[in-house]
């Protein structure tokens, strides 16, 4: 009986370590995704403000990002 309890204890420790590593990687990926979403949101806000206050600059930025098919 002691051998089975010891086996379960070792399995529980290994599972806890594995779970902690898995959640650490998952947390890093979620953090990276949230950073990318935040930067995209800031870009959207800046572009929207430019579109309102300086439409010519906003059009040049859009053409620089998307490319201008008329110029080809």
N, CA, C and O atoms as a Tripos MOL2 file, in Angstrom:
@<TRIPOS>MOLECULE
protein
  288   287    72     0     0
PROTEIN
NO_CHARGES

@<TRIPOS>ATOM
      1 N           0.8180   -1.1960    0.0000 N.3       1 UNK1
      2 CA          0.0000    0.0000    0.0000 C.3       1 UNK1
      3 C           0.8650    1.2660    0.0000 C.2       1 UNK1
      4 O           0.5440    2.2430   -0.6760 O.2       1 UNK1
      5 N           1.9540    1.2410    0.7550 N.am      2 UNK2
      6 CA          2.8310    2.4090    0.8080 C.3       2 UNK2
      7 C           3.4370    2.6510   -0.5720 C.2       2 UNK2
      8 O           3.6460    3.7960   -0.9730 O.2       2 UNK2
      9 N           3.7170    1.5650   -1.2940 N.am      3 UNK3
     10 CA          4.3070    1.7000   -2.6100 C.3       3 UNK3
     11 C           3.3440    2.3980   -3.5750 C.2       3 UNK3
     12 O           3.7770    3.2210   -4.3810 O.2       3 UNK3
     13 N           2.0640    2.0870   -3.5090 N.am      4 UNK4
     14 CA          1.0850    2.7330   -4.3820 C.3       4 UNK4
     15 C           0.8970    4.1960   -4.0130 C.2       4 UNK4
     16 O           0.7720    5.0420   -4.8980 O.2       4 UNK4
     17 N           0.8760    4.5050   -2.7350 N.am      5 UNK5
     18 CA          0.7220    5.8930   -2.3000 C.3       5 UNK5
     19 C           1.9490    6.6870   -2.7440 C.2       5 UNK5
     20 O           1.8190    7.8250   -3.1950 O.2       5 UNK5
     21 N           3.1220    6.1050   -2.6220 N.am      6 UNK6
     22 CA          4.3450    6.7710   -3.0740 C.3       6 UNK6
     23 C           4.3310    6.9770   -4.5790 C.2       6 UNK6
     24 O           4.7670    8.0200   -5.0650 O.2       6 UNK6
     25 N           3.8390    6.0040   -5.3140 N.am      7 UNK7
     26 CA          3.7340    6.1430   -6.7750 C.3       7 UNK7
     27 C           2.7880    7.2600   -7.1570 C.2       7 UNK7
     28 O           3.0810    8.0470   -8.0560 O.2       7 UNK7
     29 N           1.6540    7.3330   -6.4800 N.am      8 UNK8
     30 CA          0.6970    8.4160   -6.7480 C.3       8 UNK8
     31 C           1.2900    9.7800   -6.3740 C.2       8 UNK8
     32 O           1.0450   10.7740   -7.0570 O.2       8 UNK8
     33 N           2.0670    9.8210   -5.2930 N.am      9 UNK9
     34 CA          2.6830   11.0860   -4.8790 C.3       9 UNK9
     35 C           3.6960   11.5530   -5.9300 C.2       9 UNK9
     36 O           3.7440   12.7360   -6.2680 O.2       9 UNK9
     37 N           4.4980   10.6270   -6.4380 N.am     10 UNK10
     38 CA          5.4720   10.9830   -7.4780 C.3      10 UNK10
     39 C           4.7390   11.4240   -8.7380 C.2      10 UNK10
     40 O           5.1240   12.4130   -9.3610 O.2      10 UNK10
     41 N           3.6940   10.7060   -9.1170 N.am     11 UNK11
     42 CA          2.9080   11.0810  -10.2880 C.3      11 UNK11
     43 C           2.2870   12.4660  -10.1110 C.2      11 UNK11
     44 O           2.2480   13.2550  -11.0550 O.2      11 UNK11
     45 N           1.8060   12.7600   -8.9130 N.am     12 UNK12
     46 CA          1.2040   14.0730   -8.6470 C.3      12 UNK12
     47 C           2.2560   15.1790   -8.7530 C.2      12 UNK12
     48 O           1.9690   16.2430   -9.3000 O.2      12 UNK12
     49 N           3.4420   14.9520   -8.2530 N.am     13 UNK13
     50 CA          4.5030   15.9550   -8.3310 C.3      13 UNK13
     51 C           4.8990   16.1840   -9.7860 C.2      13 UNK13
     52 O           5.0490   17.3290  -10.2110 O.2      13 UNK13
     53 N           5.0690   15.1080  -10.5530 N.am     14 UNK14
     54 CA          5.4250   15.2360  -11.9670 C.3      14 UNK14
     55 C           4.3150   15.9520  -12.7230 C.2      14 UNK14
     56 O           4.5940   16.7950  -13.5770 O.2      14 UNK14
     57 N           3.0680   15.6320  -12.4250 N.am     15 UNK15
     58 CA          1.9410   16.2880  -13.0850 C.3      15 UNK15
     59 C           1.8960   17.7760  -12.7390 C.2      15 UNK15
     60 O           1.6130   18.6040  -13.6050 O.2      15 UNK15
     61 N           2.1690   18.1170  -11.4950 N.am     16 UNK16
     62 CA          2.1690   19.5290  -11.0970 C.3      16 UNK16
     63 C           3.2750   20.3040  -11.8060 C.2      16 UNK16
     64 O           3.0570   21.4310  -12.2500 O.2      16 UNK16
     65 N           4.4560   19.7090  -11.9160 N.am     17 UNK17
     66 CA          5.5570   20.3720  -12.6190 C.3      17 UNK17
     67 C           5.2160   20.5440  -14.0940 C.2      17 UNK17
     68 O           5.4440   21.6110  -14.6660 O.2      17 UNK17
     69 N           4.6710   19.4970  -14.7100 N.am     18 UNK18
     70 CA          4.2760   19.5930  -16.1150 C.3      18 UNK18
     71 C           3.1900   20.6310  -16.3370 C.2      18 UNK18
     72 O           3.2370   21.3840  -17.3100 O.2      18 UNK18
     73 N           2.2170   20.6750  -15.4470 N.am     19 UNK19
     74 CA          1.1360   21.6540  -15.5590 C.3      19 UNK19
     75 C           1.6690   23.0730  -15.4150 C.2      19 UNK19
     76 O           1.2400   23.9810  -16.1260 O.2      19 UNK19
     77 N           2.6120   23.2590  -14.4860 N.am     20 UNK20
     78 CA          3.1960   24.5880  -14.2920 C.3      20 UNK20
     79 C           3.9700   25.0210  -15.5390 C.2      20 UNK20
     80 O           3.8740   26.1790  -15.9440 O.2      20 UNK20
     81 N           4.7260   24.1280  -16.1460 N.am     21 UNK21
     82 CA          5.4530   24.4480  -17.3710 C.3      21 UNK21
     83 C           4.4880   24.7550  -18.5130 C.2      21 UNK21
     84 O           4.6890   25.7150  -19.2570 O.2      21 UNK21
     85 N           3.4490   23.9470  -18.6520 N.am     22 UNK22
     86 CA          2.4730   24.1550  -19.7160 C.3      22 UNK22
     87 C           1.7540   25.4910  -19.5530 C.2      22 UNK22
     88 O           1.5570   26.2090  -20.5340 O.2      22 UNK22
     89 N           1.3650   25.8270  -18.3450 N.am     23 UNK23
     90 CA          0.6810   27.0960  -18.1110 C.3      23 UNK23
     91 C           1.6300   28.2760  -18.2940 C.2      23 UNK23
     92 O           1.1920   29.3560  -18.6920 O.2      23 UNK23
     93 N           2.9120   28.0960  -18.0140 N.am     24 UNK24
     94 CA          3.8840   29.1560  -18.2490 C.3      24 UNK24
     95 C           4.0160   29.4630  -19.7310 C.2      24 UNK24
     96 O           4.0510   30.6300  -20.1210 O.2      24 UNK24
     97 N           4.0900   28.4240  -20.5650 N.am     25 UNK25
     98 CA          4.1650   28.6220  -22.0140 C.3      25 UNK25
     99 C           2.8620   29.2250  -22.5200 C.2      25 UNK25
    100 O           2.8790   30.1500  -23.3320 O.2      25 UNK25
    101 N           1.7420   28.7110  -22.0490 N.am     26 UNK26
    102 CA          0.4410   29.2340  -22.4680 C.3      26 UNK26
    103 C           0.2830   30.6950  -22.0590 C.2      26 UNK26
    104 O          -0.2350   31.5070  -22.8260 O.2      26 UNK26
    105 N           0.7280   31.0240  -20.8550 N.am     27 UNK27
    106 CA          0.6520   32.4090  -20.3890 C.3      27 UNK27
    107 C           1.5080   33.3430  -21.2320 C.2      27 UNK27
    108 O           1.1080   34.4730  -21.5110 O.2      27 UNK27
    109 N           2.6830   32.8740  -21.6370 N.am     28 UNK28
    110 CA          3.5470   33.6950  -22.4850 C.3      28 UNK28
    111 C           2.8930   33.9290  -23.8360 C.2      28 UNK28
    112 O           2.9590   35.0360  -24.3700 O.2      28 UNK28
    113 N           2.2670   32.9100  -24.3950 N.am     29 UNK29
    114 CA          1.5950   33.0680  -25.6880 C.3      29 UNK29
    115 C           0.4050   34.0190  -25.5850 C.2      29 UNK29
    116 O           0.1800   34.8360  -26.4780 O.2      29 UNK29
    117 N          -0.3490   33.9130  -24.5050 N.am     30 UNK30
    118 CA         -1.4820   34.8200  -24.3050 C.3      30 UNK30
    119 C          -0.9710   36.2550  -24.1370 C.2      30 UNK30
    120 O          -1.5680   37.1880  -24.6740 O.2      30 UNK30
    121 N           0.1120   36.4350  -23.4060 N.am     31 UNK31
    122 CA          0.6910   37.7630  -23.2350 C.3      31 UNK31
    123 C           1.1590   38.3480  -24.5610 C.2      31 UNK31
    124 O           0.9530   39.5330  -24.8230 O.2      31 UNK31
    125 N           1.7860   37.5280  -25.3980 N.am     32 UNK32
    126 CA          2.2230   37.9870  -26.7140 C.3      32 UNK32
    127 C           1.0300   38.3630  -27.5850 C.2      32 UNK32
    128 O           1.0650   39.3790  -28.2780 O.2      32 UNK32
    129 N          -0.0060   37.5640  -27.5540 N.am     33 UNK33
    130 CA         -1.2140   37.8570  -28.3230 C.3      33 UNK33
    131 C          -1.8620   39.1620  -27.8550 C.2      33 UNK33
    132 O          -2.2900   39.9720  -28.6780 O.2      33 UNK33
    133 N          -1.9330   39.3640  -26.5570 N.am     34 UNK34
    134 CA         -2.5350   40.5970  -26.0340 C.3      34 UNK34
    135 C          -1.6890   41.8180  -26.4110 C.2      34 UNK34
    136 O          -2.2400   42.8880  -26.6720 O.2      34 UNK34
    137 N          -0.3620   41.6730  -26.4430 N.am     35 UNK35
    138 CA          0.5060   42.7770  -26.8580 C.3      35 UNK35
    139 C           0.2490   43.1260  -28.3140 C.2      35 UNK35
    140 O           0.1550   44.3030  -28.6590 O.2      35 UNK35
    141 N           0.1350   42.1240  -29.1700 N.am     36 UNK36
    142 CA         -0.1360   42.3630  -30.5920 C.3      36 UNK36
    143 C          -1.4910   43.0330  -30.7760 C.2      36 UNK36
    144 O          -1.6240   43.9550  -31.5810 O.2      36 UNK36
    145 N          -2.4930   42.5770  -30.0400 N.am     37 UNK37
    146 CA         -3.8260   43.1930  -30.1320 C.3      37 UNK37
    147 C          -3.7720   44.6430  -29.6560 C.2      37 UNK37
    148 O          -4.4070   45.5090  -30.2580 O.2      37 UNK37
    149 N          -3.0300   44.9210  -28.5960 N.am     38 UNK38
    150 CA         -2.9120   46.2840  -28.0740 C.3      38 UNK38
    151 C          -2.2540   47.2000  -29.1000 C.2      38 UNK38
    152 O          -2.7280   48.3150  -29.3180 O.2      38 UNK38
    153 N          -1.1640   46.7490  -29.7400 N.am     39 UNK39
    154 CA         -0.4890   47.5570  -30.7610 C.3      39 UNK39
    155 C          -1.4030   47.7890  -31.9570 C.2      39 UNK39
    156 O          -1.4060   48.8810  -32.5260 O.2      39 UNK39
    157 N          -2.1760   46.7820  -32.3450 N.am     40 UNK40
    158 CA         -3.1160   46.9640  -33.4550 C.3      40 UNK40
    159 C          -4.1820   47.9930  -33.0940 C.2      40 UNK40
    160 O          -4.5640   48.8110  -33.9310 O.2      40 UNK40
    161 N          -4.6590   47.9570  -31.8640 N.am     41 UNK41
    162 CA         -5.6550   48.9300  -31.4140 C.3      41 UNK41
    163 C          -5.0770   50.3490  -31.4400 C.2      41 UNK41
    164 O          -5.7370   51.2820  -31.8960 O.2      41 UNK41
    165 N          -3.8460   50.5060  -30.9500 N.am     42 UNK42
    166 CA         -3.2170   51.8300  -30.9730 C.3      42 UNK42
    167 C          -3.0320   52.3280  -32.4080 C.2      42 UNK42
    168 O          -3.2460   53.5080  -32.6850 O.2      42 UNK42
    169 N          -2.6400   51.4480  -33.3110 N.am     43 UNK43
    170 CA         -2.5080   51.8150  -34.7150 C.3      43 UNK43
    171 C          -3.8300   52.2480  -35.3070 C.2      43 UNK43
    172 O          -3.8880   53.2090  -36.0730 O.2      43 UNK43
    173 N          -4.8910   51.5450  -34.9570 N.am     44 UNK44
    174 CA         -6.2240   51.8970  -35.4330 C.3      44 UNK44
    175 C          -6.6350   53.2780  -34.9320 C.2      44 UNK44
    176 O          -7.1900   54.0770  -35.6860 O.2      44 UNK44
    177 N          -6.3630   53.5570  -33.6640 N.am     45 UNK45
    178 CA         -6.7220   54.8660  -33.0890 C.3      45 UNK45
    179 C          -5.9400   55.9780  -33.7770 C.2      45 UNK45
    180 O          -6.5110   57.0130  -34.1230 O.2      45 UNK45
    181 N          -4.6430   55.7750  -33.9780 N.am     46 UNK46
    182 CA         -3.8280   56.8010  -34.6410 C.3      46 UNK46
    183 C          -4.3130   57.0060  -36.0720 C.2      46 UNK46
    184 O          -4.4430   58.1450  -36.5220 O.2      46 UNK46
    185 N          -4.5810   55.9170  -36.7900 N.am     47 UNK47
    186 CA         -5.0570   56.0340  -38.1700 C.3      47 UNK47
    187 C          -6.4100   56.7510  -38.2280 C.2      47 UNK47
    188 O          -6.6400   57.5760  -39.1130 O.2      47 UNK47
    189 N          -7.2970   56.4370  -37.2890 N.am     48 UNK48
    190 CA         -8.6100   57.0840  -37.2670 C.3      48 UNK48
    191 C          -8.4700   58.5810  -37.0030 C.2      48 UNK48
    192 O          -9.1410   59.3900  -37.6430 O.2      48 UNK48
    193 N          -7.6010   58.9530  -36.0630 N.am     49 UNK49
    194 CA         -7.3730   60.3700  -35.7950 C.3      49 UNK49
    195 C          -6.7680   61.0680  -37.0190 C.2      49 UNK49
    196 O          -7.1420   62.1970  -37.3350 O.2      49 UNK49
    197 N          -5.8450   60.4080  -37.7000 N.am     50 UNK50
    198 CA         -5.2830   60.9850  -38.9130 C.3      50 UNK50
    199 C          -6.3460   61.1270  -39.9980 C.2      50 UNK50
    200 O          -6.3650   62.1140  -40.7340 O.2      50 UNK50
    201 N          -7.2200   60.1460  -40.0910 N.am     51 UNK51
    202 CA         -8.2780   60.1950  -41.0970 C.3      51 UNK51
    203 C          -9.2110   61.3810  -40.8440 C.2      51 UNK51
    204 O          -9.7220   61.9880  -41.7860 O.2      51 UNK51
    205 N          -9.4280   61.7040  -39.5760 N.am     52 UNK52
    206 CA        -10.3010   62.8240  -39.2350 C.3      52 UNK52
    207 C          -9.5920   64.1600  -39.4530 C.2      52 UNK52
    208 O         -10.1540   65.0720  -40.0590 O.2      52 UNK52
    209 N          -8.3510   64.2750  -38.9560 N.am     53 UNK53
    210 CA         -7.6810   65.5760  -38.9540 C.3      53 UNK53
    211 C          -6.7500   65.8110  -40.1480 C.2      53 UNK53
    212 O          -6.4810   66.9600  -40.4970 O.2      53 UNK53
    213 N          -6.2560   64.7410  -40.7770 N.am     54 UNK54
    214 CA         -5.3440   64.9050  -41.9170 C.3      54 UNK54
    215 C          -5.6120   63.7850  -42.9240 C.2      54 UNK54
    216 O          -4.8320   62.8370  -43.0110 O.2      54 UNK54
    217 N          -6.7080   63.8840  -43.6850 N.am     55 UNK55
    218 CA         -7.0750   62.7880  -44.5920 C.3      55 UNK55
    219 C          -6.0120   62.4910  -45.6510 C.2      55 UNK55
    220 O          -5.8640   61.3380  -46.0560 O.2      55 UNK55
    221 N          -5.2750   63.4950  -46.1040 N.am     56 UNK56
    222 CA         -4.2370   63.2530  -47.1040 C.3      56 UNK56
    223 C          -3.1270   62.3610  -46.5710 C.2      56 UNK56
    224 O          -2.6540   61.4620  -47.2660 O.2      56 UNK56
    225 N          -2.7130   62.6130  -45.3320 N.am     57 UNK57
    226 CA         -1.6710   61.7960  -44.7030 C.3      57 UNK57
    227 C          -2.1820   60.3720  -44.4890 C.2      57 UNK57
    228 O          -1.4490   59.4040  -44.6920 O.2      57 UNK57
    229 N          -3.4350   60.2530  -44.0810 N.am     58 UNK58
    230 CA         -4.0130   58.9270  -43.8720 C.3      58 UNK58
    231 C          -4.0620   58.1480  -45.1840 C.2      58 UNK58
    232 O          -3.7980   56.9460  -45.1960 O.2      58 UNK58
    233 N          -4.3940   58.8170  -46.2840 N.am     59 UNK59
    234 CA         -4.4240   58.1340  -47.5820 C.3      59 UNK59
    235 C          -3.0280   57.6910  -48.0080 C.2      59 UNK59
    236 O          -2.8610   56.6020  -48.5570 O.2      59 UNK59
    237 N          -2.0140   58.5420  -47.7550 N.am     60 UNK60
    238 CA         -0.6410   58.1480  -48.0970 C.3      60 UNK60
    239 C          -0.1850   56.9590  -47.2640 C.2      60 UNK60
    240 O           0.5090   56.0760  -47.7700 O.2      60 UNK60
    241 N          -0.5690   56.9280  -45.9910 N.am     61 UNK61
    242 CA         -0.2150   55.7950  -45.1360 C.3      61 UNK61
    243 C          -0.9020   54.5300  -45.6290 C.2      61 UNK61
    244 O          -0.2820   53.4680  -45.6880 O.2      61 UNK61
    245 N          -2.1870   54.6370  -45.9860 N.am     62 UNK62
    246 CA         -2.9130   53.4750  -46.4750 C.3      62 UNK62
    247 C          -2.3080   52.9450  -47.7710 C.2      62 UNK62
    248 O          -2.1970   51.7340  -47.9590 O.2      62 UNK62
    249 N          -1.9170   53.8540  -48.6660 N.am     63 UNK63
    250 CA         -1.2940   53.4360  -49.9190 C.3      63 UNK63
    251 C           0.0710   52.7970  -49.6710 C.2      63 UNK63
    252 O           0.4560   51.8640  -50.3750 O.2      63 UNK63
    253 N           0.8060   53.2980  -48.6680 N.am     64 UNK64
    254 CA          2.1110   52.7250  -48.3510 C.3      64 UNK64
    255 C           1.9660   51.3160  -47.7980 C.2      64 UNK64
    256 O           2.7890   50.4460  -48.0840 O.2      64 UNK64
    257 N           0.9290   51.0910  -47.0140 N.am     65 UNK65
    258 CA          0.7320   49.7670  -46.4120 C.3      65 UNK65
    259 C           0.1360   48.7810  -47.4160 C.2      65 UNK65
    260 O           0.6380   47.6660  -47.5600 O.2      65 UNK65
    261 N          -0.9210   49.1800  -48.1050 N.am     66 UNK66
    262 CA         -1.6070   48.2870  -49.0310 C.3      66 UNK66
    263 C          -0.9320   48.2340  -50.3890 C.2      66 UNK66
    264 O          -1.0350   47.2320  -51.0970 O.2      66 UNK66
    265 N          -0.2500   49.2930  -50.7520 N.am     67 UNK67
    266 CA          0.3080   49.3700  -52.0860 C.3      67 UNK67
    267 C          -0.7000   50.0870  -52.9830 C.2      67 UNK67
    268 O          -1.9090   50.0050  -52.7650 O.2      67 UNK67
    269 N          -0.2020   50.7720  -53.9640 N.am     68 UNK68
    270 CA         -1.0610   51.5080  -54.8700 C.3      68 UNK68
    271 C          -1.1470   50.7560  -56.2080 C.2      68 UNK68
    272 O          -0.1940   50.7920  -56.9870 O.2      68 UNK68
    273 N          -2.2610   50.0790  -56.4880 N.am     69 UNK69
    274 CA         -2.3400   49.2920  -57.7210 C.3      69 UNK69
    275 C          -2.3450   50.1830  -58.9770 C.2      69 UNK69
    276 O          -1.9810   49.7070  -60.0520 O.2      69 UNK69
    277 N          -2.7400   51.4380  -58.8730 N.am     70 UNK70
    278 CA         -2.7690   52.3340  -60.0340 C.3      70 UNK70
    279 C          -1.3600   52.7190  -60.4660 C.2      70 UNK70
    280 O          -1.1300   53.0300  -61.6350 O.2      70 UNK70
    281 N          -0.4050   52.7010  -59.5150 N.am     71 UNK71
    282 CA          0.9540   53.0930  -59.8370 C.3      71 UNK71
    283 C           1.7210   51.9900  -60.5620 C.2      71 UNK71
    284 O           2.7620   52.2650  -61.1580 O.2      71 UNK71
    285 N           1.2420   50.7660  -60.5270 N.am     72 UNK72
    286 CA          1.9460   49.6410  -61.1540 C.3      72 UNK72
    287 C           1.8390   49.6970  -62.6600 C.2      72 UNK72
    288 O           2.3730   48.8290  -63.3500 O.2      72 UNK72
@<TRIPOS>BOND
     1     1     2 1
     2     2     3 1
     3     3     4 2
     4     3     5 am
     5     5     6 1
     6     6     7 1
     7     7     8 2
     8     7     9 am
     9     9    10 1
    10    10    11 1
    11    11    12 2
    12    11    13 am
    13    13    14 1
    14    14    15 1
    15    15    16 2
    16    15    17 am
    17    17    18 1
    18    18    19 1
    19    19    20 2
    20    19    21 am
    21    21    22 1
    22    22    23 1
    23    23    24 2
    24    23    25 am
    25    25    26 1
    26    26    27 1
    27    27    28 2
    28    27    29 am
    29    29    30 1
    30    30    31 1
    31    31    32 2
    32    31    33 am
    33    33    34 1
    34    34    35 1
    35    35    36 2
    36    35    37 am
    37    37    38 1
    38    38    39 1
    39    39    40 2
    40    39    41 am
    41    41    42 1
    42    42    43 1
    43    43    44 2
    44    43    45 am
    45    45    46 1
    46    46    47 1
    47    47    48 2
    48    47    49 am
    49    49    50 1
    50    50    51 1
    51    51    52 2
    52    51    53 am
    53    53    54 1
    54    54    55 1
    55    55    56 2
    56    55    57 am
    57    57    58 1
    58    58    59 1
    59    59    60 2
    60    59    61 am
    61    61    62 1
    62    62    63 1
    63    63    64 2
    64    63    65 am
    65    65    66 1
    66    66    67 1
    67    67    68 2
    68    67    69 am
    69    69    70 1
    70    70    71 1
    71    71    72 2
    72    71    73 am
    73    73    74 1
    74    74    75 1
    75    75    76 2
    76    75    77 am
    77    77    78 1
    78    78    79 1
    79    79    80 2
    80    79    81 am
    81    81    82 1
    82    82    83 1
    83    83    84 2
    84    83    85 am
    85    85    86 1
    86    86    87 1
    87    87    88 2
    88    87    89 am
    89    89    90 1
    90    90    91 1
    91    91    92 2
    92    91    93 am
    93    93    94 1
    94    94    95 1
    95    95    96 2
    96    95    97 am
    97    97    98 1
    98    98    99 1
    99    99   100 2
   100    99   101 am
   101   101   102 1
   102   102   103 1
   103   103   104 2
   104   103   105 am
   105   105   106 1
   106   106   107 1
   107   107   108 2
   108   107   109 am
   109   109   110 1
   110   110   111 1
   111   111   112 2
   112   111   113 am
   113   113   114 1
   114   114   115 1
   115   115   116 2
   116   115   117 am
   117   117   118 1
   118   118   119 1
   119   119   120 2
   120   119   121 am
   121   121   122 1
   122   122   123 1
   123   123   124 2
   124   123   125 am
   125   125   126 1
   126   126   127 1
   127   127   128 2
   128   127   129 am
   129   129   130 1
   130   130   131 1
   131   131   132 2
   132   131   133 am
   133   133   134 1
   134   134   135 1
   135   135   136 2
   136   135   137 am
   137   137   138 1
   138   138   139 1
   139   139   140 2
   140   139   141 am
   141   141   142 1
   142   142   143 1
   143   143   144 2
   144   143   145 am
   145   145   146 1
   146   146   147 1
   147   147   148 2
   148   147   149 am
   149   149   150 1
   150   150   151 1
   151   151   152 2
   152   151   153 am
   153   153   154 1
   154   154   155 1
   155   155   156 2
   156   155   157 am
   157   157   158 1
   158   158   159 1
   159   159   160 2
   160   159   161 am
   161   161   162 1
   162   162   163 1
   163   163   164 2
   164   163   165 am
   165   165   166 1
   166   166   167 1
   167   167   168 2
   168   167   169 am
   169   169   170 1
   170   170   171 1
   171   171   172 2
   172   171   173 am
   173   173   174 1
   174   174   175 1
   175   175   176 2
   176   175   177 am
   177   177   178 1
   178   178   179 1
   179   179   180 2
   180   179   181 am
   181   181   182 1
   182   182   183 1
   183   183   184 2
   184   183   185 am
   185   185   186 1
   186   186   187 1
   187   187   188 2
   188   187   189 am
   189   189   190 1
   190   190   191 1
   191   191   192 2
   192   191   193 am
   193   193   194 1
   194   194   195 1
   195   195   196 2
   196   195   197 am
   197   197   198 1
   198   198   199 1
   199   199   200 2
   200   199   201 am
   201   201   202 1
   202   202   203 1
   203   203   204 2
   204   203   205 am
   205   205   206 1
   206   206   207 1
   207   207   208 2
   208   207   209 am
   209   209   210 1
   210   210   211 1
   211   211   212 2
   212   211   213 am
   213   213   214 1
   214   214   215 1
   215   215   216 2
   216   215   217 am
   217   217   218 1
   218   218   219 1
   219   219   220 2
   220   219   221 am
   221   221   222 1
   222   222   223 1
   223   223   224 2
   224   223   225 am
   225   225   226 1
   226   226   227 1
   227   227   228 2
   228   227   229 am
   229   229   230 1
   230   230   231 1
   231   231   232 2
   232   231   233 am
   233   233   234 1
   234   234   235 1
   235   235   236 2
   236   235   237 am
   237   237   238 1
   238   238   239 1
   239   239   240 2
   240   239   241 am
   241   241   242 1
   242   242   243 1
   243   243   244 2
   244   243   245 am
   245   245   246 1
   246   246   247 1
   247   247   248 2
   248   247   249 am
   249   249   250 1
   250   250   251 1
   251   251   252 2
   252   251   253 am
   253   253   254 1
   254   254   255 1
   255   255   256 2
   256   255   257 am
   257   257   258 1
   258   258   259 1
   259   259   260 2
   260   259   261 am
   261   261   262 1
   262   262   263 1
   263   263   264 2
   264   263   265 am
   265   265   266 1
   266   266   267 1
   267   267   268 2
   268   267   269 am
   269   269   270 1
   270   270   271 1
   271   271   272 2
   272   271   273 am
   273   273   274 1
   274   274   275 1
   275   275   276 2
   276   275   277 am
   277   277   278 1
   278   278   279 1
   279   279   280 2
   280   279   281 am
   281   281   282 1
   282   282   283 1
   283   283   284 2
   284   283   285 am
   285   285   286 1
   286   286   287 1
   287   287   288 2
@<TRIPOS>SUBSTRUCTURE
     1 UNK1         2 RESIDUE 1 A UNK
     2 UNK2         6 RESIDUE 1 A UNK
     3 UNK3        10 RESIDUE 1 A UNK
     4 UNK4        14 RESIDUE 1 A UNK
     5 UNK5        18 RESIDUE 1 A UNK
     6 UNK6        22 RESIDUE 1 A UNK
     7 UNK7        26 RESIDUE 1 A UNK
     8 UNK8        30 RESIDUE 1 A UNK
     9 UNK9        34 RESIDUE 1 A UNK
    10 UNK10       38 RESIDUE 1 A UNK
    11 UNK11       42 RESIDUE 1 A UNK
    12 UNK12       46 RESIDUE 1 A UNK
    13 UNK13       50 RESIDUE 1 A UNK
    14 UNK14       54 RESIDUE 1 A UNK
    15 UNK15       58 RESIDUE 1 A UNK
    16 UNK16       62 RESIDUE 1 A UNK
    17 UNK17       66 RESIDUE 1 A UNK
    18 UNK18       70 RESIDUE 1 A UNK
    19 UNK19       74 RESIDUE 1 A UNK
    20 UNK20       78 RESIDUE 1 A UNK
    21 UNK21       82 RESIDUE 1 A UNK
    22 UNK22       86 RESIDUE 1 A UNK
    23 UNK23       90 RESIDUE 1 A UNK
    24 UNK24       94 RESIDUE 1 A UNK
    25 UNK25       98 RESIDUE 1 A UNK
    26 UNK26      102 RESIDUE 1 A UNK
    27 UNK27      106 RESIDUE 1 A UNK
    28 UNK28      110 RESIDUE 1 A UNK
    29 UNK29      114 RESIDUE 1 A UNK
    30 UNK30      118 RESIDUE 1 A UNK
    31 UNK31      122 RESIDUE 1 A UNK
    32 UNK32      126 RESIDUE 1 A UNK
    33 UNK33      130 RESIDUE 1 A UNK
    34 UNK34      134 RESIDUE 1 A UNK
    35 UNK35      138 RESIDUE 1 A UNK
    36 UNK36      142 RESIDUE 1 A UNK
    37 UNK37      146 RESIDUE 1 A UNK
    38 UNK38      150 RESIDUE 1 A UNK
    39 UNK39      154 RESIDUE 1 A UNK
    40 UNK40      158 RESIDUE 1 A UNK
    41 UNK41      162 RESIDUE 1 A UNK
    42 UNK42      166 RESIDUE 1 A UNK
    43 UNK43      170 RESIDUE 1 A UNK
    44 UNK44      174 RESIDUE 1 A UNK
    45 UNK45      178 RESIDUE 1 A UNK
    46 UNK46      182 RESIDUE 1 A UNK
    47 UNK47      186 RESIDUE 1 A UNK
    48 UNK48      190 RESIDUE 1 A UNK
    49 UNK49      194 RESIDUE 1 A UNK
    50 UNK50      198 RESIDUE 1 A UNK
    51 UNK51      202 RESIDUE 1 A UNK
    52 UNK52      206 RESIDUE 1 A UNK
    53 UNK53      210 RESIDUE 1 A UNK
    54 UNK54      214 RESIDUE 1 A UNK
    55 UNK55      218 RESIDUE 1 A UNK
    56 UNK56      222 RESIDUE 1 A UNK
    57 UNK57      226 RESIDUE 1 A UNK
    58 UNK58      230 RESIDUE 1 A UNK
    59 UNK59      234 RESIDUE 1 A UNK
    60 UNK60      238 RESIDUE 1 A UNK
    61 UNK61      242 RESIDUE 1 A UNK
    62 UNK62      246 RESIDUE 1 A UNK
    63 UNK63      250 RESIDUE 1 A UNK
    64 UNK64      254 RESIDUE 1 A UNK
    65 UNK65      258 RESIDUE 1 A UNK
    66 UNK66      262 RESIDUE 1 A UNK
    67 UNK67      266 RESIDUE 1 A UNK
    68 UNK68      270 RESIDUE 1 A UNK
    69 UNK69      274 RESIDUE 1 A UNK
    70 UNK70      278 RESIDUE 1 A UNK
    71 UNK71      282 RESIDUE 1 A UNK
    72 UNK72      286 RESIDUE 1 A UNK
